[in-house]
């Protein structure tokens, strides 16, 4: 159970009380009968050792398991240079012309 600290508004006496979260706050000073208010202070807890902080779980090595892409599929390795160069040397596909000329292009003479 947490320990709460109260301060009297009349005599400025501080009182500590061990209470459950569901218990109602203290309202009257046990010494003078004045109004009590909760005092908030810094939390007295210190995390020592590893495993408590965000960067503690990260290692310097790459993970042994494949990473999962946002779509849920496992990532695949990048293609090799050979397959990449073969796909980049192809000529681009011809595009449809939107010009209003309907005359056919002159045919090149065929050499028999």
C-alpha positions as a LaTeX table, in Angstrom:
\begin{tabular}{lrrr}
\hline
Residue & $x$ (\AA) & $y$ (\AA) & $z$ (\AA) \\
\hline
Unk1 & 0.00 & 0.00 & 0.00 \\
Unk2 & 1.25 & 3.50 & $-0.78$ \\
Unk3 & 2.26 & 6.03 & 1.85 \\
Unk4 & 0.69 & 9.47 & 1.48 \\
Unk5 & 1.93 & 12.66 & 3.07 \\
Unk6 & $-0.48$ & 15.39 & 4.18 \\
Unk7 & 0.17 & 18.92 & 5.40 \\
Unk8 & $-2.13$ & 20.92 & 7.66 \\
Unk9 & $-3.10$ & 24.31 & 6.22 \\
Unk10 & $-3.35$ & 25.84 & 9.72 \\
Unk11 & $-0.36$ & 24.58 & 11.73 \\
Unk12 & 1.75 & 23.28 & 8.78 \\
Unk13 & 2.27 & 19.95 & 10.53 \\
Unk14 & 3.05 & 17.05 & 8.18 \\
Unk15 & 1.35 & 13.69 & 8.64 \\
Unk16 & 2.05 & 10.40 & 6.85 \\
Unk17 & $-0.64$ & 7.80 & 6.30 \\
Unk18 & $-0.49$ & 4.33 & 4.75 \\
Unk19 & $-3.69$ & 3.99 & 2.72 \\
Unk20 & $-5.20$ & 1.91 & $-0.04$ \\
Unk21 & $-5.95$ & 3.59 & $-3.36$ \\
Unk22 & $-9.66$ & 3.20 & $-2.66$ \\
Unk23 & $-9.47$ & 4.78 & 0.82 \\
Unk24 & $-10.73$ & 8.36 & 1.11 \\
Unk25 & $-8.14$ & 11.10 & 1.68 \\
Unk26 & $-7.60$ & 12.45 & 5.20 \\
Unk27 & $-9.29$ & 15.83 & 5.68 \\
Unk28 & $-8.68$ & 16.97 & 9.28 \\
Unk29 & $-5.41$ & 17.50 & 11.16 \\
Unk30 & $-5.07$ & 15.20 & 14.21 \\
Unk31 & $-3.31$ & 17.98 & 16.18 \\
Unk32 & $-5.34$ & 21.14 & 15.57 \\
Unk33 & $-8.35$ & 19.97 & 13.54 \\
Unk34 & $-7.37$ & 22.13 & 10.53 \\
Unk35 & $-7.71$ & 21.21 & 6.86 \\
Unk36 & $-5.22$ & 18.66 & 5.43 \\
Unk37 & $-3.91$ & 18.69 & 1.85 \\
Unk38 & $-1.90$ & 15.98 & 0.08 \\
Unk39 & 1.78 & 16.75 & $-0.49$ \\
Unk40 & 3.26 & 15.44 & $-3.73$ \\
Unk41 & 7.00 & 14.78 & $-3.87$ \\
Unk42 & 9.53 & 12.95 & $-6.04$ \\
Unk43 & 9.26 & 9.19 & $-6.19$ \\
Unk44 & 11.98 & 7.44 & $-4.22$ \\
Unk45 & 12.75 & 4.60 & $-6.58$ \\
Unk46 & 15.99 & 3.87 & $-8.44$ \\
Unk47 & 16.41 & 1.26 & $-11.18$ \\
Unk48 & 19.84 & $-0.35$ & $-11.04$ \\
Unk49 & 21.29 & $-3.00$ & $-13.29$ \\
Unk50 & 20.38 & $-3.89$ & $-16.84$ \\
Unk51 & 17.00 & $-4.55$ & $-18.39$ \\
Unk52 & 15.11 & $-1.48$ & $-17.17$ \\
Unk53 & 15.78 & 0.94 & $-19.96$ \\
Unk54 & 14.80 & 1.01 & $-23.63$ \\
Unk55 & 18.35 & 0.70 & $-24.93$ \\
Unk56 & 19.25 & $-2.26$ & $-22.65$ \\
Unk57 & 17.49 & $-4.79$ & $-24.86$ \\
Unk58 & 19.31 & $-3.82$ & $-28.04$ \\
Unk59 & 22.35 & $-5.79$ & $-29.08$ \\
Unk60 & 25.20 & $-4.80$ & $-31.36$ \\
Unk61 & 24.66 & $-7.84$ & $-33.59$ \\
Unk62 & 21.97 & $-8.16$ & $-36.23$ \\
Unk63 & 19.05 & $-10.42$ & $-35.33$ \\
Unk64 & 19.33 & $-14.10$ & $-36.30$ \\
Unk65 & 15.68 & $-14.28$ & $-37.35$ \\
Unk66 & 14.37 & $-12.51$ & $-40.46$ \\
Unk67 & 12.77 & $-9.17$ & $-39.84$ \\
Unk68 & 9.07 & $-8.75$ & $-40.46$ \\
Unk69 & 7.94 & $-6.06$ & $-42.88$ \\
Unk70 & 4.99 & $-3.81$ & $-41.93$ \\
Unk71 & 2.77 & $-5.87$ & $-44.26$ \\
Unk72 & 3.50 & $-8.96$ & $-42.18$ \\
Unk73 & 5.70 & $-10.72$ & $-44.77$ \\
Unk74 & 9.27 & $-11.70$ & $-44.00$ \\
Unk75 & 11.78 & $-9.60$ & $-45.87$ \\
Unk76 & 13.81 & $-11.20$ & $-48.64$ \\
Unk77 & 17.46 & $-10.51$ & $-49.41$ \\
Unk78 & 18.30 & $-7.93$ & $-52.07$ \\
Unk79 & 18.78 & $-9.32$ & $-55.61$ \\
Unk80 & 22.33 & $-9.97$ & $-56.76$ \\
Unk81 & 24.13 & $-7.58$ & $-59.09$ \\
Unk82 & 23.88 & $-10.01$ & $-62.02$ \\
Unk83 & 20.09 & $-10.18$ & $-61.97$ \\
Unk84 & 19.86 & $-6.43$ & $-61.38$ \\
Unk85 & 22.11 & $-5.53$ & $-64.32$ \\
Unk86 & 20.21 & $-7.86$ & $-66.68$ \\
Unk87 & 16.92 & $-6.21$ & $-65.85$ \\
Unk88 & 18.27 & $-2.67$ & $-66.25$ \\
Unk89 & 19.75 & $-3.24$ & $-69.73$ \\
Unk90 & 16.39 & $-3.98$ & $-71.36$ \\
Unk91 & 14.95 & $-1.27$ & $-73.60$ \\
Unk92 & 11.84 & 0.44 & $-72.29$ \\
Unk93 & 8.53 & $-0.73$ & $-73.69$ \\
Unk94 & 7.13 & 1.40 & $-76.55$ \\
Unk95 & 4.46 & 3.83 & $-75.48$ \\
Unk96 & 1.27 & 4.54 & $-77.37$ \\
Unk97 & 1.39 & 7.82 & $-79.29$ \\
Unk98 & $-1.40$ & 10.25 & $-78.64$ \\
Unk99 & $-0.65$ & 12.52 & $-81.59$ \\
Unk100 & $-3.32$ & 13.22 & $-84.21$ \\
Unk101 & $-1.14$ & 12.11 & $-87.14$ \\
Unk102 & $-2.48$ & 8.94 & $-88.69$ \\
Unk103 & 0.09 & 8.50 & $-91.46$ \\
Unk104 & 2.10 & 5.34 & $-91.17$ \\
Unk105 & 5.84 & 5.61 & $-90.81$ \\
Unk106 & 7.82 & 4.85 & $-93.96$ \\
Unk107 & 8.81 & 1.21 & $-94.20$ \\
Unk108 & 12.50 & 0.51 & $-94.34$ \\
Unk109 & 13.66 & $-1.25$ & $-97.45$ \\
Unk110 & 14.26 & $-4.89$ & $-96.85$ \\
Unk111 & 17.48 & $-6.42$ & $-98.03$ \\
Unk112 & 16.86 & $-9.89$ & $-99.51$ \\
\hline
\end{tabular}
